[in-house]
């Protein structure tokens, strides 16, 4: 039996990197106090997210490098805890100079994994280049996969990680409440409900442990829904912050939980790939007019 303790953060992060690192240190201390083996920080934890999805070129996050001083600082803080965090990654020739919306998993030994957000909502493609793959990787807490925010709206993304052996998937978000017809209570907002539904569905359909971190509070013109959580392979929420800032902490024997969930109803085992015609997976053409 190998029980792992997972902590998912709901917290706000902005442009001041020193303030961001101070908040990370406080969250790490809290997570360690709860015995956490992994701390999941939100999308854009280093430098903040876009203040608006309406293409404001005057307010952009600082562009960082995977091998740069900020990630090295995160590695030094992580020590024997696995820490995942999002940041704005400096662009390259392949991106035409646009940065990537990225995340890393680190440990005192260095960078364990790196992901660039693939799916882009609304006008995010004006500010970021898209990634093009989902890959799992080995860590001290087991084989892990990562994704960022809107990636979780696509079943294929989580399935690709599960097929690649991930038994734990961390999703880091800056997920806002609805902009129109806003609910007076954040917990009743339709985008909050969608956030929670995606988390539970992705865990259940792949029978994996799901760790979901999100920004909290407000940033720019967005109200963030928080709702960090840990979900078991049966889609049950083990811990959540609700719509408040904080840490959701839960302990799971990952292998036992995954194997128990898959023993009789093995969703990966029982797939029939030959029956999934390629045509429905082709891009859907844009509607005329």
NUDRENSE-364482 format. One record per residue (C-alpha): residue number from 1; residue in one letter; y, x, z. Coordinates in Angstrom, 2 decimals. Layout:
# residues N
NUM | a | Y | X | Z
...
# end
This chain:
# residues 289
1 | x | 0.00 | 0.00 | 0.00
2 | x | 3.38 | 1.40 | -1.05
3 | x | 6.24 | -0.82 | 0.04
4 | x | 9.62 | -0.13 | -1.55
5 | x | 12.93 | -1.48 | -0.30
6 | x | 15.50 | -2.50 | -2.90
7 | x | 19.21 | -3.07 | -2.32
8 | x | 21.35 | -4.85 | -4.92
9 | x | 25.11 | -4.67 | -4.52
10 | x | 27.73 | -7.31 | -5.19
11 | x | 31.03 | -5.42 | -5.02
12 | x | 34.26 | -4.88 | -6.89
13 | x | 35.15 | -1.61 | -8.63
14 | x | 38.33 | -0.59 | -10.41
15 | x | 40.05 | 2.21 | -12.26
16 | x | 40.53 | 4.57 | -9.29
17 | x | 37.38 | 6.70 | -9.24
18 | x | 38.02 | 8.06 | -5.75
19 | x | 38.19 | 4.49 | -4.43
20 | x | 35.02 | 3.66 | -6.35
21 | x | 33.19 | 6.61 | -4.82
22 | x | 34.40 | 5.66 | -1.34
23 | x | 32.95 | 2.18 | -1.86
24 | x | 29.70 | 3.69 | -3.19
25 | x | 29.43 | 5.92 | -0.11
26 | x | 29.88 | 2.89 | 2.15
27 | x | 27.28 | 0.88 | 0.22
28 | x | 24.86 | 3.81 | 0.29
29 | x | 25.26 | 4.12 | 4.04
30 | x | 24.58 | 0.41 | 4.43
31 | x | 21.59 | 0.55 | 2.08
32 | x | 20.12 | 3.54 | 3.86
33 | x | 20.60 | 1.80 | 7.17
34 | x | 18.42 | -0.99 | 5.79
35 | x | 15.79 | 1.54 | 4.65
36 | x | 16.52 | 1.17 | 0.93
37 | x | 14.66 | 3.37 | -1.54
38 | x | 16.87 | 2.14 | -4.41
39 | x | 20.48 | 0.99 | -4.52
40 | x | 21.58 | -0.89 | -7.63
41 | x | 25.33 | -0.81 | -8.21
42 | x | 27.03 | -3.06 | -10.78
43 | x | 28.00 | -2.53 | -14.38
44 | x | 31.14 | -0.38 | -14.60
45 | x | 30.86 | 0.80 | -11.00
46 | x | 32.55 | 4.05 | -12.04
47 | x | 35.97 | 3.12 | -13.39
48 | x | 35.76 | -0.66 | -13.60
49 | x | 35.10 | -3.06 | -16.46
50 | x | 37.51 | -4.36 | -19.10
51 | x | 40.33 | -6.34 | -17.54
52 | x | 40.10 | -8.81 | -20.41
53 | x | 37.67 | -9.56 | -23.24
54 | x | 40.65 | -10.27 | -25.46
55 | x | 41.01 | -6.73 | -26.73
56 | x | 43.70 | -5.20 | -24.54
57 | x | 43.99 | -1.58 | -25.77
58 | x | 46.37 | -0.74 | -22.93
59 | x | 43.80 | -1.16 | -20.17
60 | x | 40.55 | 0.68 | -20.75
61 | x | 38.15 | 2.33 | -18.29
62 | x | 38.05 | 6.13 | -18.00
63 | x | 35.51 | 7.62 | -20.39
64 | x | 32.87 | 9.72 | -18.63
65 | x | 29.93 | 11.88 | -19.71
66 | x | 26.32 | 11.60 | -18.59
67 | x | 26.41 | 15.32 | -17.75
68 | x | 29.98 | 15.20 | -16.42
69 | x | 31.38 | 15.77 | -12.91
70 | x | 31.42 | 12.09 | -11.95
71 | x | 27.70 | 11.62 | -12.56
72 | x | 27.03 | 14.92 | -10.78
73 | x | 29.02 | 13.56 | -7.83
74 | x | 26.85 | 10.44 | -7.87
75 | x | 23.71 | 12.61 | -7.91
76 | x | 24.96 | 14.54 | -4.87
77 | x | 25.60 | 11.29 | -2.99
78 | x | 22.25 | 9.80 | -3.98
79 | x | 20.09 | 12.43 | -2.29
80 | x | 16.61 | 10.96 | -1.79
81 | x | 17.77 | 7.43 | -2.76
82 | x | 17.49 | 6.23 | -6.35
83 | x | 20.92 | 4.92 | -7.38
84 | x | 21.75 | 3.03 | -10.57
85 | x | 25.35 | 2.60 | -11.71
86 | x | 27.30 | 1.55 | -14.76
87 | x | 30.15 | 3.46 | -16.40
88 | x | 32.09 | 3.83 | -19.64
89 | x | 30.42 | 6.64 | -21.59
90 | x | 32.51 | 8.78 | -23.92
91 | x | 31.97 | 7.95 | -27.58
92 | x | 30.50 | 10.27 | -30.19
93 | x | 30.31 | 10.63 | -33.96
94 | x | 27.60 | 7.98 | -34.18
95 | x | 29.82 | 5.45 | -32.40
96 | x | 32.86 | 6.16 | -34.55
97 | x | 34.71 | 7.25 | -31.44
98 | x | 34.18 | 4.03 | -29.50
99 | x | 32.75 | 4.53 | -26.00
100 | x | 29.48 | 3.00 | -24.84
101 | x | 28.99 | 0.59 | -21.97
102 | x | 26.32 | 2.63 | -20.18
103 | x | 24.40 | 3.10 | -16.97
104 | x | 22.35 | 5.81 | -15.33
105 | x | 19.66 | 6.03 | -12.69
106 | x | 20.05 | 9.13 | -10.55
107 | x | 18.38 | 10.84 | -7.62
108 | x | 19.09 | 14.11 | -5.85
109 | x | 16.97 | 15.80 | -8.52
110 | x | 19.28 | 14.65 | -11.33
111 | x | 19.50 | 11.92 | -13.98
112 | x | 16.27 | 9.92 | -14.20
113 | x | 17.25 | 7.47 | -16.91
114 | x | 20.15 | 6.39 | -19.14
115 | x | 20.82 | 3.13 | -20.99
116 | x | 23.54 | 1.95 | -23.36
117 | x | 24.23 | -1.78 | -23.40
118 | x | 22.75 | -3.29 | -26.55
119 | x | 23.99 | -6.89 | -26.61
120 | x | 27.75 | -7.54 | -26.68
121 | x | 29.36 | -10.86 | -25.72
122 | x | 32.60 | -12.29 | -27.01
123 | x | 34.88 | -9.44 | -28.17
124 | x | 33.22 | -6.58 | -26.29
125 | x | 32.37 | -4.88 | -29.60
126 | x | 36.10 | -4.20 | -30.03
127 | x | 35.98 | -1.92 | -27.00
128 | x | 32.43 | -0.54 | -26.94
129 | x | 29.80 | 0.64 | -29.38
130 | x | 26.34 | -0.87 | -28.93
131 | x | 23.19 | 0.88 | -27.81
132 | x | 19.99 | 0.41 | -29.78
133 | x | 16.94 | 0.64 | -27.50
134 | x | 15.22 | -0.24 | -24.26
135 | x | 13.02 | 2.40 | -22.63
136 | x | 11.29 | 2.56 | -19.24
137 | x | 11.08 | 5.81 | -17.26
138 | x | 9.38 | 7.16 | -14.16
139 | x | 11.21 | 7.38 | -10.82
140 | x | 10.33 | 7.88 | -7.15
141 | x | 10.18 | 4.08 | -6.79
142 | x | 7.88 | 3.61 | -9.78
143 | x | 8.33 | 3.00 | -13.48
144 | x | 11.78 | 1.53 | -13.98
145 | x | 13.77 | -0.15 | -16.73
146 | x | 17.51 | -0.83 | -16.91
147 | x | 19.77 | -3.21 | -18.75
148 | x | 23.39 | -4.28 | -18.58
149 | x | 24.72 | -7.82 | -18.12
150 | x | 24.38 | -9.80 | -21.40
151 | x | 21.21 | -7.83 | -22.23
152 | x | 19.37 | -10.13 | -19.81
153 | x | 20.12 | -13.20 | -21.92
154 | x | 17.62 | -11.88 | -24.47
155 | x | 13.94 | -12.21 | -23.49
156 | x | 13.01 | -9.45 | -25.93
157 | x | 14.97 | -6.89 | -23.89
158 | x | 13.10 | -7.41 | -20.63
159 | x | 9.80 | -7.81 | -22.50
160 | x | 10.30 | -4.46 | -24.23
161 | x | 10.74 | -2.79 | -20.84
162 | x | 7.72 | -4.55 | -19.34
163 | x | 5.54 | -3.60 | -22.31
164 | x | 6.74 | -0.01 | -21.83
165 | x | 5.30 | -0.13 | -18.32
166 | x | 8.33 | -1.03 | -16.21
167 | x | 7.30 | -2.84 | -13.03
168 | x | 10.87 | -2.89 | -11.73
169 | x | 13.90 | -3.75 | -13.87
170 | x | 17.46 | -3.26 | -12.67
171 | x | 20.15 | -5.33 | -14.37
172 | x | 23.75 | -4.28 | -13.71
173 | x | 26.47 | -6.79 | -14.52
174 | x | 30.14 | -7.66 | -14.51
175 | x | 29.32 | -11.34 | -14.98
176 | x | 32.30 | -13.71 | -14.72
177 | x | 32.60 | -17.38 | -13.94
178 | x | 33.36 | -19.80 | -16.75
179 | x | 36.87 | -19.63 | -18.18
180 | x | 37.00 | -23.35 | -19.03
181 | x | 36.12 | -26.38 | -16.89
182 | x | 35.89 | -24.11 | -13.86
183 | x | 34.03 | -25.42 | -10.85
184 | x | 36.12 | -25.46 | -7.64
185 | x | 33.18 | -23.84 | -5.81
186 | x | 31.91 | -20.62 | -7.39
187 | x | 28.29 | -21.38 | -6.47
188 | x | 28.50 | -24.53 | -8.62
189 | x | 29.99 | -22.78 | -11.65
190 | x | 27.80 | -23.13 | -14.73
191 | x | 27.96 | -19.41 | -15.48
192 | x | 26.84 | -18.64 | -11.93
193 | x | 23.86 | -20.93 | -12.45
194 | x | 23.05 | -19.22 | -15.75
195 | x | 23.24 | -15.80 | -14.11
196 | x | 20.75 | -16.90 | -11.47
197 | x | 18.49 | -18.62 | -14.00
198 | x | 18.25 | -15.56 | -16.23
199 | x | 17.37 | -13.39 | -13.23
200 | x | 14.50 | -15.63 | -12.15
201 | x | 13.20 | -16.28 | -15.67
202 | x | 13.11 | -12.60 | -16.68
203 | x | 11.19 | -11.72 | -13.51
204 | x | 8.70 | -14.56 | -13.91
205 | x | 7.99 | -14.30 | -17.62
206 | x | 7.27 | -10.57 | -17.32
207 | x | 5.81 | -10.70 | -13.77
208 | x | 7.95 | -7.82 | -12.55
209 | x | 10.32 | -7.09 | -9.68
210 | x | 13.89 | -7.81 | -10.79
211 | x | 16.92 | -6.21 | -9.09
212 | x | 20.26 | -7.69 | -10.12
213 | x | 23.62 | -6.16 | -9.16
214 | x | 26.98 | -7.65 | -10.09
215 | x | 30.68 | -7.16 | -9.65
216 | x | 32.36 | -9.38 | -7.08
217 | x | 35.89 | -10.64 | -6.50
218 | x | 38.39 | -10.61 | -9.35
219 | x | 39.31 | -8.04 | -11.97
220 | x | 41.96 | -8.59 | -14.60
221 | x | 41.67 | -12.19 | -15.72
222 | x | 38.05 | -12.54 | -14.60
223 | x | 36.53 | -14.11 | -11.49
224 | x | 33.17 | -12.42 | -10.90
225 | x | 30.22 | -14.42 | -9.57
226 | x | 28.60 | -11.76 | -7.30
227 | x | 25.09 | -13.24 | -6.77
228 | x | 23.30 | -9.90 | -6.40
229 | x | 19.61 | -10.46 | -5.72
230 | x | 16.04 | -9.20 | -5.61
231 | x | 13.45 | -11.42 | -7.34
232 | x | 9.67 | -11.11 | -7.06
233 | x | 7.17 | -11.28 | -9.96
234 | x | 6.73 | -15.01 | -9.38
235 | x | 10.42 | -15.67 | -9.96
236 | x | 11.16 | -16.27 | -6.27
237 | x | 14.44 | -14.93 | -4.89
238 | x | 13.63 | -12.64 | -1.97
239 | x | 17.23 | -11.88 | -1.04
240 | x | 20.68 | -12.73 | -2.42
241 | x | 24.31 | -12.23 | -1.54
242 | x | 25.19 | -15.64 | -2.92
243 | x | 28.68 | -15.65 | -4.37
244 | x | 30.00 | -13.22 | -1.75
245 | x | 30.28 | -9.44 | -1.80
246 | x | 27.54 | -7.60 | 0.04
247 | x | 24.02 | -6.23 | -0.29
248 | x | 20.84 | -8.17 | -1.05
249 | x | 17.95 | -6.21 | 0.48
250 | x | 14.24 | -6.91 | 0.20
251 | x | 11.03 | -4.93 | 0.63
252 | x | 8.17 | -5.32 | -1.84
253 | x | 4.81 | -3.66 | -2.39
254 | x | 5.50 | -3.50 | -6.12
255 | x | 2.00 | -2.75 | -7.38
256 | x | 0.38 | -5.35 | -5.15
257 | x | 2.97 | -8.00 | -6.07
258 | x | 2.74 | -7.32 | -9.81
259 | x | -1.05 | -7.17 | -9.84
260 | x | -1.35 | -10.36 | -7.79
261 | x | 1.01 | -12.19 | -10.15
262 | x | -0.89 | -11.00 | -13.22
263 | x | -4.43 | -11.44 | -11.87
264 | x | -5.05 | -14.89 | -13.29
265 | x | -2.01 | -15.74 | -15.41
266 | x | -1.28 | -12.39 | -17.03
267 | x | 1.69 | -13.04 | -19.30
268 | x | 1.61 | -9.60 | -20.93
269 | x | -2.19 | -9.58 | -21.20
270 | x | -2.38 | -13.08 | -22.70
271 | x | 0.19 | -12.52 | -25.43
272 | x | -0.88 | -13.15 | -29.04
273 | x | 1.40 | -10.80 | -31.00
274 | x | -0.29 | -11.58 | -34.33
275 | x | 0.80 | -15.21 | -33.93
276 | x | 4.46 | -14.39 | -33.57
277 | x | 5.61 | -14.50 | -37.16
278 | x | 8.34 | -11.98 | -37.96
279 | x | 10.59 | -14.56 | -39.60
280 | x | 11.79 | -16.21 | -36.36
281 | x | 12.76 | -12.78 | -35.06
282 | x | 15.02 | -12.03 | -38.03
283 | x | 18.80 | -12.26 | -37.48
284 | x | 20.11 | -15.82 | -37.57
285 | x | 22.70 | -16.13 | -40.36
286 | x | 26.22 | -17.06 | -39.36
287 | x | 27.12 | -20.70 | -39.88
288 | x | 29.24 | -21.25 | -42.96
289 | x | 32.78 | -22.41 | -42.37
# end
